[in-house]
Each structure stands twice: as C-alpha cells, then as structure tokens.
Amino acid sequence: MSGNSTQEEAEAADRAQMVKKILSALFYAIASFMITVVNKTVLTTYAFPSYQVLGLGQMVATIMVLWFGRSAKLVQYPPLDSGIARRIWPLPLIYLGNMATGLGGTKELSLPMFTALRRFSILMTMILERMVLGVRASWPVQASVLAMVGGALLAAADDVTFSVTGYTLVLLNDAFTAANGVYMKKKLDAKDLGKYGLMYYNALFMFVPAALVAWRTGDLDRSAEYPHWNDPLFLSQFLMSCIMGFVLSYSVMLCTQYNSALTTTIIGCLKNILVTYLGMVIGGDYVFSWLNFVGLNISVFASLLYTYVTFKRKPSPAYVLVNNGKVDTV
C-alpha cells in the first residue's frame, strides 16, 4: 500500500508541475502578445518619436511596482548592498539591450517580418543552452527550430520593406533575448536574488545609463515636444505599455523558472502566430508577396510542431544532459 501511495503522490506532483509549466507558458504568451501590439500602436500608429523613452517608462513602472510591493510585504527580495551588482551581472546589461533593440525593431519593421526574424533567437538560445547550461536539445526539437529559421529566411528573401536598421536591431534583439533567457535560468537556479530581485535590480541599475543615452541622443527633448500627450487614447496606450513591460518581465521569469530558456524563447515566438496575421493589418506597413507569405507560414507551422514535441508527455526528455553535469527541464 505504501508503495502505491508513494507512486500516486509522485504522479500527482508530476501533474502539478506540468500544470505550472503550461500555465506559466500561457501567461508569458499572452503578456508578450499584448505588449507587442501595444508597442506597435504607440511607436507606429501614433508615431511616438522615441523607443528609448518608452523603455524608460517600462523601467520606472517595474521599479515602482516592486518597491511598493516590498513595502506592502507582498513580495520579497534582498536589500541593496555592495555585492548585488556582482551577483546579478551581466543581466542588467542584457536586460537594457534586449528592451532597447526590441522596441527599436518593433518601430522599424512590419509586425509579420519582426516576428519572423525573432525566430532566430530560438536558434541562438539552443546554442547558448548547450554552451552555458550544458543542455542539448533532442533531434525533434532541433529539426523544428531549424524549420522555423528556414521559414524566416524564406520570408526575408522577398521582404520588399527591407530596412537595414530594422533587421540589425531585431537580430541584436535575438542575441540579447537568447542571452537573457539562458543567464536568467542560471541565476534563478542559483536561488540567490529570486525572480523579484532580478527584475527590480535589472531595472534599477540600468535606469540612469538608459536615461543618459536618451538625453545625449535628444530623445528626451523630442518626446517632451510630442504633440499628443493630451490625447487620452495615446496616453492610455503609453501607460499600458509601461505596465505591460513589468508584466512581461515577470512572465518571462516565471516561464523560465518552470520551463527551460529555450521553451520560454519559443513560446514568445509561438504567440507570434497571432501577431503575424494581425500584423498584416495593424500598423499599415506590411506589403504582401507570395514568397514572403509562404515563408511566414512555414515558420508558423514549425512553431506548432515544436510546441507538440515539447509539451507532449513522453518518457524520453526533450533535453539531455551533456558533460558538465547540469540538467534542464522543459
């Protein structure tokens, strides 16, 4: 009887863990979808002049929410001391680069092409997981990732709205996203600062450098002169983007904690299925061509294939251990 009871408890714990994985992935997908659409509306539809200032607003929202949360004893994270920067490094720098290049790419490219090029972050994450965490993806995972990237390349081959600045920003964003996911997983596994501490100090340490860059480039002045600050619809979208910046950061932490860095990255690209098709009408900057459209759909289908491979129940893991003795979960 005791043996059966232990087995039932183990199965119940396994089911509970699977529920946490799926719900955290779903939460991240919804948050990522919402902020992508809101950012596109603010930066393209309303033509807000500075993605850097929008990023500063997201930093301020994150700092304020977590500061008040700790004051009200709703969340906990270590107080600031001389060792925090050393323990959290290099995440603040990666956080700033990820946010700035992501907002810049959203402004420069149509949403369908932005989402297609974001799938390169999946390949980069898979490579970094192998190098940093000692995790090797299974062959079905690798095949679906390569199919996604291949579809993105096909779509890019006939992108009539090609922008050097936009492509550069998105590919840099892919690299920062991959590094952020892998190093976040490493810091969360160490259980040193916790997810709230990582979020708070990432934003706190990078606010002043980001503000200085925005000031030097003239973005603060251009934003102050923006004519639509008295427009309630624009203001609501701007404030929503700031709050969603915090929600997105929290959802990334949660999804990475319960899943793998690669799964978090690919869920972000999976939600882009909806963004891809909505983006053909949102923003008004997508130009249709058959080759581009076929490439986008190949990448979308491969995203669905990866989701099936990752989340279906099976005895063999989607990730396997390599030499350094570290293991990851999906």
C-alpha positions in Angstrom: 0.0 0.0 0.0 2.8 2.4 0.9 4.4 1.8 -2.5 1.1 2.6 -4.3 0.7 5.7 -2.2 4.2 6.9 -3.0 3.6 6.3 -6.7 0.3 8.2 -6.6 2.0 11.2 -4.8 4.7 11.2 -7.4 2.2 11.2 -10.2 0.2 14.0 -8.6 3.4 16.1 -8.1 4.3 15.4 -11.8 0.8 16.6 -12.9 1.0 19.7 -10.8 4.4 20.5 -12.2 3.1 20.1 -15.8 0.2 22.4 -15.0 2.7 25.1 -13.7 4.7 24.7 -16.9 1.7 25.1 -19.2 0.1 28.0 -17.2 3.4 29.9 -17.0 4.0 29.4 -20.7 0.4 30.6 -21.5 0.8 33.7 -19.2 4.0 34.6 -21.0 2.4 34.1 -24.4 -0.5 36.4 -23.6 1.7 39.1 -22.0 4.2 39.0 -24.9 1.4 39.3 -27.4 -0.3 42.2 -25.7 2.9 44.3 -25.3 4.0 43.7 -28.9 0.7 45.0 -30.2 0.6 48.0 -27.8 4.2 48.9 -28.5 3.5 48.8 -32.3 0.5 51.0 -31.8 2.4 53.6 -29.7 5.5 53.7 -31.9 4.0 53.3 -35.4 0.3 54.2 -35.4 0.8 57.2 -33.0 4.4 57.8 -34.3 5.9 58.3 -30.9 9.4 59.5 -31.6 11.5 57.5 -29.1 11.5 53.9 -28.2 14.2 54.7 -25.6 11.8 56.9 -23.7 9.1 54.2 -23.9 11.7 51.8 -22.4 12.4 54.2 -19.6 8.7 54.3 -18.8 8.7 50.5 -18.6 11.7 50.6 -16.2 10.0 53.1 -14.0 6.9 51.0 -13.8 8.9 47.9 -12.9 10.9 49.8 -10.1 7.7 51.4 -8.6 5.6 48.3 -8.6 8.2 46.1 -7.0 9.2 48.8 -4.5 5.6 49.3 -3.3 5.2 45.6 -3.4 8.0 45.0 -1.0 6.9 48.0 1.2 3.5 46.3 1.5 5.1 42.9 2.2 3.5 41.4 -0.9 6.9 40.4 -2.5 10.3 39.8 -1.1 13.8 40.4 -2.4 17.2 41.2 -0.8 18.0 44.8 0.1 20.6 46.7 -2.0 24.2 46.0 -0.9 27.7 46.2 -2.4 27.5 42.6 -3.7 24.2 42.8 -5.6 25.8 44.1 -8.8 28.4 41.3 -8.9 25.8 38.6 -8.2 23.3 39.8 -10.9 25.9 40.7 -13.6 25.6 40.6 -16.7 21.8 40.5 -16.6 21.2 44.3 -16.3 23.2 45.0 -19.4 21.4 42.2 -21.3 18.1 43.5 -20.0 18.8 47.0 -21.3 20.0 45.7 -24.7 17.0 43.4 -25.0 14.5 46.1 -24.3 16.0 48.8 -26.4 16.6 46.7 -29.5 13.2 45.0 -29.2 11.4 48.4 -29.1 13.5 49.7 -31.9 12.9 46.7 -34.1 9.1 47.0 -33.5 9.2 50.6 -34.7 11.3 49.9 -37.8 9.7 46.7 -39.2 6.2 45.4 -40.0 4.9 43.0 -37.3 5.0 39.9 -39.6 8.7 40.4 -40.5 9.6 41.4 -36.9 8.0 38.2 -35.6 9.6 36.1 -38.4 13.1 37.4 -37.7 12.6 37.0 -33.9 12.7 33.2 -34.5 16.5 33.4 -34.9 16.5 33.9 -31.1 15.4 30.3 -30.8 18.4 29.0 -32.6 20.7 31.3 -30.6 19.1 30.1 -27.3 19.5 26.5 -28.3 23.2 27.1 -28.9 23.7 29.1 -25.7 21.9 26.5 -23.6 24.4 23.9 -24.9 27.4 26.2 -24.1 26.3 27.7 -20.8 23.9 25.3 -19.1 25.2 22.1 -20.6 21.8 21.2 -22.2 21.4 19.6 -25.6 18.1 19.7 -27.4 16.7 16.4 -28.8 16.6 15.9 -32.6 12.9 16.6 -33.0 13.4 19.9 -31.2 16.4 20.8 -33.3 14.5 19.9 -36.5 11.5 22.1 -35.6 13.8 25.0 -34.7 15.7 24.8 -38.0 12.4 24.7 -39.9 11.3 27.9 -38.1 14.6 29.7 -39.0 14.3 28.4 -42.6 10.8 29.8 -43.0 12.0 33.2 -41.6 14.9 33.2 -44.1 12.5 32.5 -47.0 10.2 35.3 -45.9 13.1 37.7 -45.6 14.3 36.8 -49.1 11.3 38.6 -50.5 10.7 41.4 -47.9 10.0 44.5 -50.1 10.1 46.7 -47.0 13.7 45.7 -46.1 15.3 48.0 -43.6 19.0 47.7 -42.6 18.4 49.4 -39.3 15.3 47.3 -38.6 17.0 44.0 -39.4 20.1 44.9 -37.4 18.0 45.8 -34.3 15.9 42.6 -34.5 19.0 40.3 -34.9 20.7 42.1 -32.0 17.4 41.7 -30.0 17.5 37.9 -30.8 21.0 37.7 -29.4 20.0 39.6 -26.2 16.9 37.5 -25.8 18.9 34.3 -26.0 21.5 35.6 -23.5 18.7 36.9 -21.2 16.9 33.6 -21.1 20.0 31.4 -20.5 21.6 33.6 -17.9 18.2 34.2 -16.2 17.8 30.4 -15.9 21.3 30.2 -14.4 20.5 33.0 -11.8 17.1 31.6 -11.0 18.5 28.1 -10.4 21.1 29.6 -8.0 18.1 30.9 -5.9 20.2 33.9 -4.8 18.2 37.0 -5.6 14.9 35.4 -6.7 12.7 36.4 -9.6 11.6 39.7 -7.9 15.2 40.7 -7.1 16.3 40.0 -10.6 13.5 42.2 -12.1 14.0 45.0 -9.6 17.8 45.4 -9.8 17.9 44.9 -13.6 15.7 47.9 -14.0 17.3 49.9 -11.1 20.9 49.5 -12.3 20.1 50.4 -15.9 17.7 53.3 -15.5 20.4 56.0 -15.2 22.6 54.7 -18.1 19.5 54.4 -20.3 18.3 58.0 -19.3 21.7 59.4 -20.2 21.7 57.7 -23.6 18.2 59.1 -24.2 19.3 62.6 -23.2 22.5 62.5 -25.3 20.6 61.4 -28.4 18.0 64.1 -28.0 15.2 61.6 -27.4 14.1 63.2 -24.2 13.6 66.5 -25.9 11.8 65.0 -28.9 9.5 63.1 -26.5 8.8 66.2 -24.4 7.7 68.1 -27.6 5.5 65.2 -28.8 2.1 66.8 -29.6 -0.2 64.0 -28.4 0.4 64.0 -24.7 -3.1 65.4 -24.1 -4.7 62.7 -26.2 -6.4 60.2 -23.7 -6.2 57.3 -26.2 -2.5 57.7 -26.7 -1.8 58.3 -23.0 -3.7 55.1 -22.1 -1.7 53.1 -24.7 1.6 54.6 -23.4 0.8 53.8 -19.8 -0.4 50.3 -20.8 2.9 49.7 -22.5 4.8 50.8 -19.3 2.8 48.4 -17.1 3.0 45.6 -19.6 6.7 46.0 -19.5 6.7 44.9 -15.9 4.1 42.1 -16.6 6.2 40.8 -19.4 9.4 40.7 -17.3 7.5 38.8 -14.6 6.0 36.3 -17.1 9.5 35.7 -18.6 10.9 34.9 -15.1 8.0 32.6 -14.3 8.1 30.7 -17.6 11.9 30.3 -17.4 11.7 29.1 -13.8 9.2 26.3 -14.6 10.4 25.5 -18.1 13.7 26.0 -20.0 15.2 29.1 -21.5 14.6 27.6 -25.0 10.9 26.9 -24.2 10.5 30.5 -23.0 12.0 31.8 -26.1 10.0 29.6 -28.4 6.7 30.4 -26.6 7.4 34.0 -27.3 7.7 33.2 -30.9 4.7 30.9 -30.9 2.4 33.7 -29.8 3.7 35.5 -32.8 1.4 33.2 -34.9 -1.4 35.6 -33.9 0.8 38.6 -34.2 1.9 37.6 -37.7 -1.6 37.6 -39.1 -2.9 40.5 -37.1 0.3 42.5 -38.0 -0.8 42.3 -41.7 -3.5 44.9 -40.8 -2.0 46.5 -37.6 0.4 49.4 -38.3 -0.3 49.5 -42.0 3.3 48.8 -43.0 3.1 45.2 -44.2 3.4 44.7 -48.0 2.2 41.3 -49.3 4.2 39.0 -51.6 3.6 35.2 -52.1 7.2 34.1 -51.2 7.2 36.2 -48.1 3.7 34.9 -47.1 4.7 31.2 -47.7 7.9 31.7 -45.6 5.9 33.2 -42.8 3.5 30.2 -42.8 6.4 27.6 -42.8 7.8 29.3 -39.8 4.4 29.3 -38.1 3.8 25.6 -38.8 7.3 24.8 -37.4 6.3 26.7 -34.2 3.3 24.5 -33.8 5.4 21.4 -34.4 7.9 22.5 -31.7 5.0 23.0 -29.2 3.8 19.5 -29.8 7.3 18.0 -29.4 8.0 20.0 -26.2 4.7 19.6 -24.3 3.5 16.1 -25.2 4.0 13.6 -22.5 6.8 11.1 -23.3 9.4 9.1 -21.3 12.4 10.5 -23.2 13.3 14.1 -22.4 13.3 16.8 -24.9 16.6 17.9 -23.4 19.5 15.7 -22.5 22.5 16.1 -20.2 25.9 16.8 -21.5 29.3 16.6 -19.9 29.2 19.3 -17.2 26.6 17.7 -15.1 23.9 20.3 -15.4 20.4 19.4 -16.4 17.3 21.5 -17.6 13.6 20.9 -17.8 11.0 21.6 -20.4 
